[in-house]
Amino acid sequence: TFTWLNDGPCTFSKIEADGQSERKDLLARAGLRHLDPLLNAVRSGRAFRHHTDDLLDALAMAVTARERLNGEAWCLGDDVPDARGLKMHIWA
């Protein structure tokens, strides 16, 4: 999803501060703004001790779901099923 939003690979690793900033900017351009309060609240909660890159990945999945519902998501893969009969698709 980040590759799709960026029209190419991100410049920095998702675990680096620059990479997280880059991904937050991409999510903001996709309509998810004011992420810092959300990220801080989730990171500080007792039940939720997650890394920022995991939270950004989850938010990217929400963007993909929205785009899929709107018929605008990008599908990687073809219609050839695997050994269990499942089509192998990755949505972004």
C-alpha positions in Angstrom: 0.0 0.0 0.0 2.8 2.4 0.8 4.4 1.6 -2.5 1.1 2.3 -4.3 0.6 5.6 -2.3 4.2 6.7 -3.1 4.1 5.7 -6.8 7.2 3.6 -6.0 9.1 2.2 -3.1 9.5 4.3 0.1 13.0 5.8 0.5 13.5 4.8 4.1 13.0 1.7 6.2 9.8 1.5 8.1 11.6 1.1 11.4 13.6 4.3 11.0 12.2 7.7 12.1 12.5 9.0 8.6 10.7 6.0 7.2 7.9 6.4 9.7 7.6 10.1 8.9 7.5 9.3 5.2 4.7 6.8 5.8 2.7 9.2 8.0 2.9 11.8 5.2 1.7 9.2 2.7 -1.3 8.3 5.0 -2.1 12.0 5.4 -2.2 12.4 1.6 -4.6 9.4 1.6 -6.9 11.2 4.0 -5.7 10.0 7.4 -4.5 13.2 9.1 -3.6 14.0 12.7 -2.1 10.6 13.3 0.3 11.6 16.1 -2.4 11.8 18.9 -3.7 8.4 17.8 -0.3 6.8 17.6 0.7 8.2 21.0 -2.6 7.1 22.7 -2.2 3.5 21.3 1.5 3.3 22.2 0.9 4.4 25.7 -2.1 2.1 26.5 -1.6 -0.8 28.9 -3.3 -3.3 26.6 -1.6 -2.1 23.4 2.2 -2.1 23.3 2.9 -1.9 19.6 5.7 -0.5 17.5 4.9 2.6 15.4 5.7 0.7 12.2 3.0 -1.9 13.1 0.4 0.8 13.7 1.3 2.5 10.4 0.9 -0.8 8.6 -2.5 -1.3 10.2 -3.6 2.1 9.1 -2.3 1.4 5.6 -4.5 -1.7 5.6 -7.5 0.5 6.4 -6.7 2.7 3.4 -6.5 -0.4 1.2 -9.9 -1.6 2.5 -11.4 1.8 1.7 -9.9 1.8 -1.8 -11.1 -1.8 -2.3 -14.7 -0.9 -1.3 -14.5 2.1 -3.7 -13.2 -0.1 -6.6 -9.9 1.8 -6.7 -7.5 -0.7 -5.1 -4.6 -2.2 -6.9 -4.5 -6.0 -7.2 -1.3 -8.0 -7.6 -1.5 -11.5 -8.7 -3.6 -13.4 -11.2 -6.6 -15.7 -11.1 -4.6 -18.9 -11.0 -5.6 -20.7 -7.8 -3.1 -22.3 -5.4 -3.1 -26.0 -4.4 -6.1 -25.3 -2.1 -8.1 -23.5 -4.8 -7.5 -20.0 -3.4 -6.7 -17.2 -5.8 -3.4 -15.6 -4.9 -4.0 -11.8 -4.7 -2.4 -9.0 -2.7 -4.4 -5.8 -2.6 -2.9 -2.3 -2.2 
